[in-house]
Amino acid sequence: MLHEEWLNKNAIKQVEVINVDAKKYKVNSMLTIGKVYDVVNETEEYYHIKDNSGKIGGYYKSYFKEL
């Protein structure tokens, strides 16, 4: 499965967290404001990054700014 390969995949770009204001999900424990993360996959709505848990997670693009 493709998502199992993401841990070893090279980053396609970097993004910086600008907010963790989630209405529905708890994001503030998985992302740190001001920290730069490597994007391993991108969809129309989400970035898939290696978050603070050490696993790949999908997050709305509205939490980030591209570098």
C-alpha positions in Angstrom: 0.0 0.0 0.0 1.2 3.5 -0.9 0.8 5.0 2.6 3.2 2.4 4.1 6.0 3.7 1.8 5.6 7.3 2.9 7.9 6.9 6.0 10.8 6.2 3.7 9.8 8.6 0.9 11.8 11.8 0.2 10.1 15.1 1.0 8.5 16.9 -1.9 8.4 20.3 -0.1 8.5 21.9 3.4 5.7 23.6 5.2 5.5 25.6 8.5 2.7 25.4 10.9 0.9 28.7 11.4 -2.1 27.6 13.5 -3.6 24.6 15.2 -7.2 25.9 15.5 -9.1 22.8 14.7 -12.9 22.7 15.2 -13.3 19.0 15.1 -10.0 17.3 15.8 -7.2 17.5 18.3 -4.3 18.9 16.3 -2.3 20.8 18.9 -0.7 17.6 20.3 0.5 16.5 16.8 1.7 19.8 15.3 3.8 22.5 16.8 3.3 26.1 15.8 6.4 27.5 14.0 7.9 24.1 13.4 8.8 23.1 9.8 7.7 19.7 8.5 8.5 17.7 5.4 5.6 17.0 3.1 5.7 13.4 1.7 2.4 13.5 -0.1 -0.1 16.2 -1.1 -3.7 16.1 -2.2 -6.1 18.9 -3.1 -7.1 19.4 0.6 -4.4 17.8 2.7 -0.6 17.6 3.4 0.7 14.3 4.6 3.6 14.9 6.9 5.6 13.0 9.6 4.0 14.6 12.7 5.1 14.8 16.4 4.0 11.2 16.9 6.6 10.0 14.4 3.9 8.7 12.1 2.5 10.1 8.8 -0.6 12.1 9.3 -2.9 14.0 6.9 -3.7 17.6 7.9 -5.7 20.4 6.2 -3.6 22.8 4.3 -5.1 25.7 6.2 -2.7 24.8 9.2 0.4 25.5 7.1 2.2 28.0 4.9 4.6 26.8 2.2 8.2 27.7 2.4 
